[in-house]
Amino acid sequence: MSESRYNRNILIEGFGEEGQQKLQNSKVLVIGAGGLGSPVLYYLAAAGIGTLGIIDSDVVDISNLQRQILHRSDEIGIPKVISAKVKLEALNPDVHIIPYQERFTQDNAAKLVRQYDFIVDCCDNYETKFLINDICVAELKPYSHGAVLTFKGEVMTYIPGSADYRKVFGSPPPEGTVPTSAQAGILGSIAGIVGSIQATETIKYLTGIGDLILNRILIIDGKTMAFQSLKI
């Protein structure tokens, strides 16, 4: 471990070399390498997470580049997990990157989740979000939920025993009742804010520092820059 690389982490009161070692010994699975996954992955790699798993079945599209800052114009058509791996290894060769170019499904979910200490939900559809929740609850795995649309975002963290996503929202909304990002749009910087919060929650959990967003949802309104914490 390069102390000079992580000096600004180590200097934080209560963090120190012990906290940095905890990050180095940790394995985090990020589900989705898009608008939320980009800032999450960049900040977790920079922080020195030992192993980062990335699962995403998509390839880079020109419409992604307005918000998915891991990817570049000359990578259109390349699998997102490969594009992400190249950038993250260039940023921090200390981090072991494991790409999974596939969808997160009922068939592979439990096997994947069991290999990691913390899961980060950076996907963009309700079916996968509920699957992530249900698998993490069943496997007793902590995870961070994040979502963003237009100028708005939300974040909550689950650990075994706390309120989970399904307890809050019940079940996926009927198809067509909630607009998608392709229909309503996303401001890229809002995805950056939400992803940065998710990365922070991940680091806090792994080091045991601070209070997590448990039994509440943090709501972000980018138009007014108002942050609300709603108790569950």
Steps between C-alpha positions, in 0.01 A plus 500: 500500500641840395458737794575799278212409266252476788650771719188720497287205612744403775513856633126504572432473874375152580600362160876451513698206367252258659213641296707490183592138565132415541431647154790305351362178647147565372313372195220711349263405218363788292192412295494730199785698341293794380395835641513393865762231461750741345549726807460207739773302327735796458482599866520145636802424282665825601430425868684167476231232516689172460265330254231656284257278310307668217198339336337653192391340172488821291745656258589868490253710297536864400188586703680379815780753485299794636510343848700175498840656562693171507462470123635690197393578146761268353357207699153490344407136450744372762354312802460740790671264744811492280500878455462539877778251577749689280431836669497367855824306460661812353377703796608251766695183414472391866134405444402159362222548243269208413269569201181301439356570155156364575167596651438468873225237505330251727737235363830667594402749771551295817830350383637845418379675814648236730852584378487865612486699823280782373274545197424828320179526297577724202250345260225688317196272509256395772514127429873488574470733800248272668712195415809663655300577813350154533831319445688726745231451764504122449880483507535750789712731284509878554442720199443855380196587289521799270267640236490815288262656247495853356619729784412259781674216680469273800734289712447251781719238662397155614672283759350181644221601737433845354212599273553384144392624158207258464362595842495862383372462143322162506536390139606638163256754352288381207685530171453837337384684813841647587710673230842365421814709460467457123159667526551763771875554495771526767728788584844338506624696801207373711614143428843618616358627829303182570790273400739694721265454796480126428879476489517683832248263657708205378819637652322586827362148530833330426696717745230526766517880497194725525126437479349324201175592323306229683121485549469818294531620142707799399316696230694746283330774296757656271275787394479640853811320632286379790588176680225329697540199729174304519463250782373156406 
